[in-house]
Amino acid sequence: MCDAQNERIIQSVVTDFVAAEKQFTAFDVTTEAKKQGATERHRDMKNAVHAIWGDMQGQSYARSLINLPGISIRPWLYYPDNTDPLDYVNAYQGADPQADDVDVDVDTDDDDDDSTAPIPIPIPMNTASGRKGVQVDGADEARVCVTQCQGRLNIPRKFLNAIGCSTGTEVIYIDTGIGGNKREMSIARKNDVVTIPQNSTTMGYEKAGVRCQLRVSASYLALSMMDKGTEFVVSRKKNIITITPK
């Protein structure tokens, strides 16, 4: 059980990691917390990390169980939803042999009662990564994003903020693939005046969630014939967000 002072340190470390868009495990957090004065062992503090998971989701974070070299049990990795968990796996150098409780870093977290956790996904090792920012002609910004639990695609909060969205903002989903000649879906605020190609089709409306969270469901991706892939280029030009297969 983590005491109040150590919990405050844990929360501060997680806040800093998320602000820096860092990939991390609970062990990374508790290791840094000890450097900042936390006095308990990892096993006593890890649940304080997992308890913040709901807040991290609102910051466009995802989590998956990963495979690490030399470790038989998979830990949770928390990571920005537009990044690749393999970046962490490939950079992993092994736990510090001087750590006093390294064995509990590889905890299954069975006592984590978050019922909304994504389905555990085993991440293979030594596979090429690189899901980073990309260049799209004419776009103000673009990223390659991967689908998460149940095939949903998280839209970067930065992009949503840039088109004027906040919690509760209603957006419109538009099939801009023009009759199936190409696979493309666009997102705009419902009441904005936007220029879209002729023959585009309105697919539906949805409200941005808490902290401007928006997840495009697999069913909407399917309507734009984009339900087969897991990687998508998400770009923004002015007040329109566009999704295309990678």
Phi, psi and omega in degrees: 000126182276130180282171189298320181294314179294326178296322178296321178295316178302313181298322179294318180295314179298318178302316179294318180297316181293319179299327179273002182054047182267146171272138184200157171254171177299326180293324176299320181293311183291330176296314178293324179299321178297323178295334181262010173112359177296142190247359183256168179281162181305316183300334181271343184251345188299325181294335176293330176289310183296333180293342182268001183306318180301319178293324180295324177301323178291347178257023180062041175254153174233172173213149178213154171279133185239159173263128177243142181304130176081004182239127186274338181247136186274128175270161174286135170250128174260133186205151175302137190290355176259010180247171185255123177304335180295336176302318180289315182300313184290334180270353185296129182252004183096156181287152178296118182295346179270354181296140187280347181216042184299332183298329182274003172292331183264049181274142179284349180060036179296338181271006175281115188265020178289105185285350181262015181296142178297161176297130180303129181241115177291125181262120180292160181259160174059041176246142182300142180241218177108024178278083185238198174293148180227167177257128176234126182306127176083350183274149176282330178197156182202151177216155169265125182240152180245148179290153182245213183306134178061026176072016181278147180248115179282128177273128181307130182299328179301320180292318180296318177299323183293333177265009174093016180274150172214183180305126178089354178295133180270130180243161179246136175262129184233129173278104181258021179284357176052071172070023176087002178293335173211161181261115184200141179225139180239153180230133177214163174294142187303318187265004178282149172269111183236153178262119181232159181298152175297154180071009175290154185236130174286128182259330181165181182232153178205151178260139175296140183278195180303136181058036175059049178265132179222121179241118179280122184287161178299329181293321177292320177299323180295324179298333177261016179060038180236033184266002183265336184261171178239351180241133182223147172270120178251119183233162177228131172232112184056244186253025177232131174257134182238140179242128175223155177295148178285000000 
